[in-house]
């Protein structure tokens, strides 16, 4: 279980870093569009990338939550079965 937790945490860390980088790029891109140095299509593409990574992170969080919930229930069941 601990190895799985470490893997899950490292995956979440990578996804969180990607989100942070994309948020920074989005802030810069919105200014660039206002200045005319970036097209609206490029900004929309960046926003789509952000949504895709955010969706992956949310799915990962849900799978991790369910894995933990199942493991805790399984552990409790074994204790009761004794």
CNS distance restraints for C-alpha pairs under 8 A (distance, minus, plus):
assign (resid   1 and name CA) (resid   5 and name CA) 6.23 0.50 0.50
assign (resid   2 and name CA) (resid   6 and name CA) 6.22 0.50 0.50
assign (resid   3 and name CA) (resid   7 and name CA) 6.27 0.50 0.50
assign (resid   4 and name CA) (resid   8 and name CA) 6.04 0.50 0.50
assign (resid   5 and name CA) (resid   9 and name CA) 5.99 0.50 0.50
assign (resid   6 and name CA) (resid  10 and name CA) 6.15 0.50 0.50
assign (resid   7 and name CA) (resid  11 and name CA) 6.19 0.50 0.50
assign (resid   8 and name CA) (resid  12 and name CA) 6.21 0.50 0.50
assign (resid   8 and name CA) (resid  64 and name CA) 6.89 0.50 0.50
assign (resid   9 and name CA) (resid  13 and name CA) 6.10 0.50 0.50
assign (resid  10 and name CA) (resid  14 and name CA) 6.25 0.50 0.50
assign (resid  11 and name CA) (resid  15 and name CA) 6.27 0.50 0.50
assign (resid  12 and name CA) (resid  16 and name CA) 5.99 0.50 0.50
assign (resid  12 and name CA) (resid  57 and name CA) 6.69 0.50 0.50
assign (resid  12 and name CA) (resid  60 and name CA) 7.27 0.50 0.50
assign (resid  12 and name CA) (resid  61 and name CA) 7.60 0.50 0.50
assign (resid  13 and name CA) (resid  17 and name CA) 6.18 0.50 0.50
assign (resid  14 and name CA) (resid  18 and name CA) 6.26 0.50 0.50
assign (resid  15 and name CA) (resid  19 and name CA) 6.20 0.50 0.50
assign (resid  15 and name CA) (resid  53 and name CA) 6.88 0.50 0.50
assign (resid  15 and name CA) (resid  54 and name CA) 7.86 0.50 0.50
assign (resid  15 and name CA) (resid  56 and name CA) 7.77 0.50 0.50
assign (resid  15 and name CA) (resid  57 and name CA) 5.95 0.50 0.50
assign (resid  16 and name CA) (resid  20 and name CA) 6.16 0.50 0.50
assign (resid  16 and name CA) (resid  57 and name CA) 7.44 0.50 0.50
assign (resid  17 and name CA) (resid  21 and name CA) 6.14 0.50 0.50
assign (resid  18 and name CA) (resid  22 and name CA) 6.12 0.50 0.50
assign (resid  18 and name CA) (resid  53 and name CA) 7.30 0.50 0.50
assign (resid  19 and name CA) (resid  23 and name CA) 6.06 0.50 0.50
assign (resid  19 and name CA) (resid  50 and name CA) 6.58 0.50 0.50
assign (resid  19 and name CA) (resid  53 and name CA) 6.63 0.50 0.50
assign (resid  19 and name CA) (resid  54 and name CA) 6.68 0.50 0.50
assign (resid  20 and name CA) (resid  24 and name CA) 6.31 0.50 0.50
assign (resid  21 and name CA) (resid  25 and name CA) 6.22 0.50 0.50
assign (resid  22 and name CA) (resid  26 and name CA) 6.01 0.50 0.50
assign (resid  22 and name CA) (resid  46 and name CA) 7.55 0.50 0.50
assign (resid  22 and name CA) (resid  49 and name CA) 7.90 0.50 0.50
assign (resid  22 and name CA) (resid  50 and name CA) 6.01 0.50 0.50
assign (resid  23 and name CA) (resid  27 and name CA) 6.33 0.50 0.50
assign (resid  23 and name CA) (resid  50 and name CA) 7.50 0.50 0.50
assign (resid  24 and name CA) (resid  28 and name CA) 6.42 0.50 0.50
assign (resid  25 and name CA) (resid  29 and name CA) 5.89 0.50 0.50
assign (resid  25 and name CA) (resid  46 and name CA) 7.99 0.50 0.50
assign (resid  26 and name CA) (resid  30 and name CA) 6.07 0.50 0.50
assign (resid  26 and name CA) (resid  43 and name CA) 7.39 0.50 0.50
assign (resid  26 and name CA) (resid  46 and name CA) 6.92 0.50 0.50
assign (resid  26 and name CA) (resid  47 and name CA) 7.19 0.50 0.50
assign (resid  27 and name CA) (resid  31 and name CA) 6.72 0.50 0.50
assign (resid  28 and name CA) (resid  32 and name CA) 6.21 0.50 0.50
assign (resid  29 and name CA) (resid  33 and name CA) 6.06 0.50 0.50
assign (resid  29 and name CA) (resid  38 and name CA) 6.97 0.50 0.50
assign (resid  29 and name CA) (resid  43 and name CA) 6.26 0.50 0.50
assign (resid  30 and name CA) (resid  34 and name CA) 6.34 0.50 0.50
assign (resid  30 and name CA) (resid  43 and name CA) 7.16 0.50 0.50
assign (resid  31 and name CA) (resid  35 and name CA) 6.23 0.50 0.50
assign (resid  32 and name CA) (resid  36 and name CA) 6.02 0.50 0.50
assign (resid  32 and name CA) (resid  37 and name CA) 5.19 0.50 0.50
assign (resid  32 and name CA) (resid  38 and name CA) 5.32 0.50 0.50
assign (resid  33 and name CA) (resid  37 and name CA) 5.97 0.50 0.50
assign (resid  33 and name CA) (resid  38 and name CA) 4.75 0.50 0.50
assign (resid  33 and name CA) (resid  39 and name CA) 5.89 0.50 0.50
assign (resid  33 and name CA) (resid  40 and name CA) 6.41 0.50 0.50
assign (resid  33 and name CA) (resid  43 and name CA) 7.49 0.50 0.50
assign (resid  38 and name CA) (resid  42 and name CA) 6.63 0.50 0.50
assign (resid  38 and name CA) (resid  43 and name CA) 7.35 0.50 0.50
assign (resid  39 and name CA) (resid  43 and name CA) 6.56 0.50 0.50
assign (resid  40 and name CA) (resid  44 and name CA) 6.14 0.50 0.50
assign (resid  41 and name CA) (resid  45 and name CA) 6.16 0.50 0.50
assign (resid  42 and name CA) (resid  46 and name CA) 6.28 0.50 0.50
assign (resid  43 and name CA) (resid  47 and name CA) 6.23 0.50 0.50
assign (resid  44 and name CA) (resid  48 and name CA) 6.16 0.50 0.50
assign (resid  45 and name CA) (resid  49 and name CA) 6.33 0.50 0.50
assign (resid  46 and name CA) (resid  50 and name CA) 6.29 0.50 0.50
assign (resid  47 and name CA) (resid  51 and name CA) 6.24 0.50 0.50
assign (resid  48 and name CA) (resid  52 and name CA) 6.19 0.50 0.50
assign (resid  49 and name CA) (resid  53 and name CA) 6.27 0.50 0.50
assign (resid  50 and name CA) (resid  54 and name CA) 6.03 0.50 0.50
assign (resid  51 and name CA) (resid  55 and name CA) 6.02 0.50 0.50
assign (resid  52 and name CA) (resid  56 and name CA) 6.30 0.50 0.50
assign (resid  53 and name CA) (resid  57 and name CA) 6.21 0.50 0.50
assign (resid  54 and name CA) (resid  58 and name CA) 6.19 0.50 0.50
assign (resid  55 and name CA) (resid  59 and name CA) 6.14 0.50 0.50
assign (resid  56 and name CA) (resid  60 and name CA) 6.03 0.50 0.50
assign (resid  57 and name CA) (resid  61 and name CA) 6.11 0.50 0.50
assign (resid  58 and name CA) (resid  62 and name CA) 6.24 0.50 0.50
assign (resid  59 and name CA) (resid  63 and name CA) 6.17 0.50 0.50
assign (resid  60 and name CA) (resid  64 and name CA) 6.07 0.50 0.50
assign (resid  61 and name CA) (resid  65 and name CA) 6.07 0.50 0.50
assign (resid  62 and name CA) (resid  66 and name CA) 6.18 0.50 0.50
assign (resid  63 and name CA) (resid  67 and name CA) 6.05 0.50 0.50
assign (resid  64 and name CA) (resid  68 and name CA) 6.19 0.50 0.50
assign (resid  65 and name CA) (resid  69 and name CA) 6.06 0.50 0.50
assign (resid  66 and name CA) (resid  70 and name CA) 5.98 0.50 0.50
assign (resid  67 and name CA) (resid  71 and name CA) 6.12 0.50 0.50
assign (resid  68 and name CA) (resid  72 and name CA) 6.11 0.50 0.50
assign (resid  69 and name CA) (resid  73 and name CA) 6.16 0.50 0.50
assign (resid  70 and name CA) (resid  74 and name CA) 5.97 0.50 0.50
assign (resid  71 and name CA) (resid  75 and name CA) 6.08 0.50 0.50
assign (resid  72 and name CA) (resid  76 and name CA) 6.17 0.50 0.50
assign (resid  73 and name CA) (resid  77 and name CA) 6.06 0.50 0.50
assign (resid  74 and name CA) (resid  78 and name CA) 6.26 0.50 0.50
assign (resid  75 and name CA) (resid  79 and name CA) 6.34 0.50 0.50
assign (resid  76 and name CA) (resid  80 and name CA) 6.26 0.50 0.50
assign (resid  77 and name CA) (resid  81 and name CA) 6.10 0.50 0.50
assign (resid  78 and name CA) (resid  82 and name CA) 6.04 0.50 0.50
